[in-house]
Amino acid sequence: MKTSEIFDALLENLKVGGTAKVVASRRDEITKALNKDFRQKDGCVDYRLMVGSYGRHTAIKGISDLDMIFTIPGHLRSSYSSETGPRRILERVRDVLRGRYPNTDVRVDQCVVRVQFTSNAFKFEVQPAFENADRSFDYPDTSAKKWKNTKPRDEIKATKDCNDRTSKNMRHLARMARAWKNANGVAVGGLLIDTLVHRFFSQTTKYDSASTGSFDCMARDFFEFLKNESNQDFYLALGSNQRVKVKARFQPKAKKAYNRCLDAIDNEGKASANKKWREVFGTSVPLATVKSSELFSNTEQFIEDQYPVDVTETVAIDCEVTQDGWRPMWLREMRRSRTPLWARKRLKFKVTSCTIEAPYKVKWKILNRGEEAERRDMIRGQIVESTRAGIRDEQSNFRGEHIVECYILKDEVVVARDRIDVPIVTNSA
């Protein structure tokens, strides 16, 4: 496939698509219920603003968190100005939405009311707010017991202005960056992604009018920009200049993505290029169509086909390697010290750290690679459950560059993932 064909297909596969109709329907239902209570207006869908990635039009297929501001009538401001005001206004919104959705999980979460729809895994985060003369908003914070200021319209405008200047490439790259973070378990929030993309285009005009035939180089240069960013606790958001927290370092995974971009560019026109781009951006990149002579069953499954993926948190896994008569060793340390992993070892894959608050689900993929796996018709790759809580027990059976992936699901959405390579260096059965 040509480079333009690969990236045209990637962008098409990342579109929110039919989801937009469901989002609009839910948004209007919520707005009508709130306007009926706060303004005694039936059927009114005004006084709301979609913000976040969806509002900036940088969201991709699989988005699960929808952010919405509902504007409270200004004459109520004094009624909620005390320390108890933030909680009381959020509880009022919660109660209205519980009345509208009696069988749905609706709860207050510090600054928003979360409405968790189970039928389509959407989570609306409704933020009641007073609009100010400068078009910013004051929103409630139950932790600080006060009202804080936010400027989402400035962020939306900055996104649009940059997108217009770059022939829509700002939003294209922002969506590609989301595909990268979801495919590689990078805990980077949507506003930080858009801010980083905005910063990238502010220091180069090279891709202001680039077509998809040049997106391979644009991706390469973007990940080079990311990997060279200094470590910092926060960035100033595009447009609003409000602080955006950095949850975890993204530079190491950006470096891996940069190197994969180099490999993909070197293999342009070959089937291997598609595979390399897939390692960067995930399953939204199509595989090249090649004549198959495989004598094994392709049983690999992809988590993206079973659940929405919206990575916002981190998980880390390792593998305890044991054998009778030998002391246990950790696989990541073995790899750092270049200690070989032989067959007939017991492998205990474990979640070693996780930033997600319980309860959550853990799922795994064990993928065998190499001639031995293909000859035995044992590539596996299905999405499976834990053997025990947070643990998947396996055994090193035969030579190959095997892979184990772990997925953390919260409210039926994949919010974190990690991967470990398992290189077995003997063909002993």
NORHUKA-V633106 format. One line per field, one symbol per residue. ss: DSSP state (H for helix, E for strand, L for the rest). A space follows every 50 residues. Layout:
BEGIN
ss: ???
END
This chain:
BEGIN
ss: LLHHHHHHHHHHHHLLLLHHHHHHHHHHHHHHHHHHHHLLLLLLLLLEEE EHHHHHLLLLLLLLEEEEEEELLHHHHHHHLLLLHHHHHHHHHHHHHHHH LLLLEEEEELLEEEEELLLLLLEEEEEEEEELLLLLEEEEELLLLEEEEE LHHHHHHHHHHHHHHLLLHHHHHHHHHHHHHHHHLLLLLHHHHHHHHHHH HHLLLLLLLLLHHHHHHHHHHHHHHHHLLLLLLEEELLLLLLEEELLLLL HHHHHHHHHHHHHHHHLLLLHHHHHHHHHHHHHHLLLLLLLLLLLLLLLL LLHHHLLEELLLLLEEEEEEEEELLEEEEEHHHHHHLLLLELLLLEEEEE EEEELLLLLLEEEEEEELLLHHHHHLLLLEEEEEELLELLEEEEELLLLE EEEEEEEEEELLEEEEEEEEEEEELLLLL
END
